[in-house]
């Protein structure tokens, strides 16, 4: 039996994304699969010149960029809840994981993709323009430390930006009471303290961390975890 008509209507990248997500139990609409497929096409086009990612296999890109981000998104949404209309800051957004991937499946949320490297920020701006996200998703070409007090995110996320303690300390300035953090990490070798005190310029803030969540990313043998924290005051 041949492919379904829906599958035939998809381009190669969209079909790859849709099939991988379906097998992982991640439900995507046809427009979401199309956006993520287009994103991968843009990434590969730019990667030929600008070396944005060392992962060149299309199947690996779907697993390590798309599925990795979406599995973390599902876990974060279950734990945090109520963030579908908030401001999400992806710190050290790089080539767009998880920020661009999350923006595709969270159409009512606003996103700040914070990236200080010029070529990566230029790529992210191009993606936003191509996907029609202007006004909802913006790129901030800056070091996150320079944004302290200039924005307040409802959720701060990153993938391999820094160790947890450094990540929380560096991004404390863009938080407020009730802000959540969702850090995507690899293997967990250290126990994370349940309560953390982060010192800022003229104040200290208290954070409560949750036990690390082990993520099961189909096709990915490496360990993946999500660490959540929330600001109490």
N, C-alpha and C positions, 0 to 999 in steps of 0.2 A: 504494500500500500504506500502511495506517495505521501508527501508532506501535506498537512492540512492547508486550506486556502490561506488561513491567517499566517502560517509560517511562510508560505510562498510570497506573501505581500511584504515581508520584512527583508531588509537588506542584510548582508552578511554579518555586520557588527551587531545590528539590532537582534537578529536571530540568535546569535551566540549569547548575547546578554540574556535574552528572554528564556532560552533553553536552560542556561546555567542557573538562573534564579528560580525557575520552576522546579528544577531537580533539588534545589536547596530549600524549597518550601517558602520562598520569598515571592509574594504575589506582586507583580508589576502590571500596570495598565499598558496598553499598546503605546500611548504617547510617552510614558515614562521609559519604556524600553527603547523607543526611538531616540529620545534625548540622550540616554546613556550610550547608545550606539554611536550617535553623532559625536558625542564627547570623545569616545575612543578614537574615532576617525581623525578628529582634530588633534588629539594627543599624538597619534602616530605621524601625522603630517608635520607637526612642529618638531617632533623628536628627531627626525632625520637631519635637522639643522641645529637644534638647540640642546639636544641631549637632556631631556626633561626626566626621563626614567630609564633605568638600566634594563627593565623588563620589556623585551621586544616581542615575545610570543603572544599572539592575540588571546589564546586560551589562558595563559598565565596572567595577562592583564585583567581579564574578566575575573579571575579568581582572586588575585592579590590586590586589585584596586577596587573593583565593583563589589564582589561578594564580601570581601573583608569589611568594607565600609557598611554594607547593608546589614550584615549580621550584627555588627556593633550598634547600628541605628536601631534595630529591633530591640536589642537588650536595653539600650539607653531609654527608649520610649516606654518600655514596660516599667523601668525603675523610676524614672522621673515623672512622666506623664505631664499633660497640660502644657507642652512646649510647642504645640503645632502652630501657634500664632506669635511666638516670641522672636527675639533676636538671638541668633546663634553665631558665635565667633569661632572660626576655624583658624587656629594660630599656627603659623608656619605651614600655610596651605599647600605650598609646593606646586605639584601638578594637579591638585584639586581633590585629593582624597584625605579626609572624607567629605570636605565641604561641598564640592560640585555634585558628588553622588547624592548626598543628603538633600541638597537643594532640589534635585530632580524628583524626589519622592515626598517632599514637604512643601507643597506649593503655596501654603498660607504663611509660611515662616519667612522671615527676613534673614539674610546672611551677610556677614562681613568676613571676607577672605583676607586674612592678614598675612602678607608675604613681603619680606624686605628685599628679595633678590629681583632685580629689574626684569630679567628675561622671563622668570616664572610669573611675575605679576602681569607682564604683557600678555602672556599666554592666557591667564585667567580672565583678563579683560576681553580677549578675543572670544573665548568660550561664552562669556556672558552675552556678548553682542550677537553671536551666532544662534544662541538658544533663546534669545528674546527675553532675557531676565533683567534688563536694565530697570532700575527703580526698586527692585526687590533684592537683588544681590549686588554687592559692590566689592571692589578690590581696594584694600588699603595697603599701599606700598610703604611699609614702615616697620620699625622694630616695635614689638608690642609694648615695650617699656615706655616708649614715647607717647603712648596712647592713654596712659594712666589718667583717670578722671575725665577723659574726653568721650568715652562711650561706656555704656553699661549693658553687658550681655546677660541674657537669661540662661544661656548655656554656653560654656567655653569648651571646645574640643580640640584635639590634636592627635596626630599619629606620629609617634617616634620623634616628637619635638624636643623633649628633654626628659630626665628622670622626674618622677612624680613630684617630689619636693620642690625641685627647681621650676617645674611647669606651674605649680600652684603659686609659688612666690612671684614668678615673672608676670603672671596674668592677674594677680590679685587686684591690680589697679583698674581693671575693666569690669570688676564685679560689684555687686551690691548684695544686701541681705536677700537670701533666697536664690541667689545664683547657683547653678549646678556646673560641675566640671565632669567631662567624660574623656578620659585619657585612654587611647588605644595603645596597648603595649604588647611585648612579646612574653618571654618566660618571666615568671615571678620568682625572684630569689629571696626577696625580703618581705617580711610581714609589714603591712602598712598600719601605722598607728591610727586608732579610731578617731582620735581628736588631735587636731593640729592647730598651732598658733602661728599665724603668718604675720611677720612684722613689716609694715609699710613705713613710709617716710615719717608720718606723725601719728600713726595709730597701729593697733594690732587687730587682726580679724580672726575669728574662730571658725574652723572648718570641721565638719564631721565627714569621715570617709566611710564607705561601704566596703564589705569584703569583695575582693577581686572576683569578677565574673569570668569563668572560662568560656571562651567562644569556640563553637564548633563551625569552622569554615570548610565546607565540602571541597575536597581537592587540595587543601592546604595542610601539609604535614607539620609545619612549624606551630609552636604554641602561640595562641593569641588570647589576650585578656582585655577586659574593659574594667577600668577603675573609676568609680564614681565618688564624687565629693560634693558637699553642699555647704554654702556659707550660712552660718547661723545668725551672725550679727556683725 
